[in-house]
Amino acid sequence: MVGAIERCVVLGELLEARSPLTGAQLARRLRADEPSVQAALSALERYGQVRRLLPLDGSAAVFVFESQREREFVRCPGCGSVRAVDEHPLQLLRARLRERLGQELSFSRYVFAADCARCARDDLENPGARPGRS
């Protein structure tokens, strides 16, 4: 059982980070064991204080403070950075999908995968340096 103090410490670190983090990242930042951090995150999720985001590229789930509920995020597969995305490009995607499917879609539970500017530039300057890239 994870106590209130442990949950507060994990929540405080997530708030301080101001960006989504995985359980492993939080554990490293807190110098704590990952299973305890994961247990605290699960409890915080049950209490509605954090939200689990599922990356569409199959990487580890990330967590955000619940106040970021309507924000959507993108994760760079090259460096692992996660950032909030402007809603406008996603509105265009939603409109197209609504036309085709007749349903309104929400992406607020998922993290899109896209190279950040630095990794995209590195790929152009050093083709083949990153596995799985040409």
N, C-alpha and C positions, 0 to 999 in steps of 0.2 A: 504494500500500500504506500503510495506516495503522499506525503503530507502537504499541508497548505504552504509551508515555508518553501519547499522544493518547487511547488507550482508557481509561487510568486517569483522565485529567482529565475525560473525558465521564462515566465511571462515578461519579466523586467528585461531580460537579455533580448528577447524577441522585439520588444518595443524599442530598445536602444538601437538595434540593428537597422530599423526602419526599412527593411526589405525582407522578402521571404527567405527562410533558412531551412535546411534539412535538420533532422534530429542529430545527425552526425556532426554537422557544422556547429549546432548549439552546444553539443557535448564538448567539442574541442574548445570553443570559446569559454565555456564554464569550467573546463578541466574536470569534467564529471564523466561517469560511465554512461555510455549511450543507452543501455536498457532503462536506466532510471529517468533519463531525459525523455525517452520515448513514452514511458509510463506517465510522466507529468504532462506531456503534450496530449496524450489520449484523454486524460482526465480533463484538461483544459478545453479540449474539443467537445467532450460530453457536456461541459458546463456552458458551452457557447462562447467561450472567450477567445478561441483561436479557430482558424479554418484550415483544413488540409486541402492543398491543391495538388492535383494529379498531373504530372508532366506527360504530355502526349508522346514524348520520345522514349518512354519507358524508364527514365531515371528515377531517383528517389523522390518521394513526395516532399513537398516543402510546406511550411506553415507560415501563416500571416496572422497578425492581430485582427480580430473580428471587425474592427472599425474600417478595415480596408475591404469590406464585403463586396462592394460593387466594382472594385478595381480588377483589371485583368493583367496578366503578367506574361512575360516571355523569358525563356531561359536560353542562354548561349551554350550549345553543346561543346564548344571549344574550351571555354574557360569556366563555365558553370555559373556565371553571373546571372542574376535574376533581376528584372526591372519591370516597373509598371509600364503599360503601353497606353498610348493615346487612344481614346475610344473611337475616333473618327474612322480609321481604316477598318475596324471591326464592324462598324455600323454598315459599311458598304458590303462586307461579307454577309452580315445578317440579312440585309435587304435582298441580296441575290438568293440566299438560301430560302428566305420566306417566299420569294417568287416561285422557286422550284418545288419546295416541299409543302408550302402552305402552313408552316409552323414557325413560331418565333423561337429562336435558339439563344441560349445563354452559355457563355464560355467562362463564367466566373469560378467554376470548380476545377478548371484545367489550366495548365501552363503550356503555351505554345513554344516550340523550339525554333530559334532563328539565330544566326551568327550575329554577334555584336560587331560594331564598326571595327574595333581593333582586330578581332579574329578574322573578319572578312578581308581586311587589308593584309594581314599576315598570310592568309591563304593565297592572295594574289601575288604577293612578293616572294613567297616560298612554296610554290605548288608541290604537293606531295609530302609536305612536312608533317601534316596531321594525318594519322591513319584513317582510311575510308574517304579521303578527299583526293581530288585530282587537280 
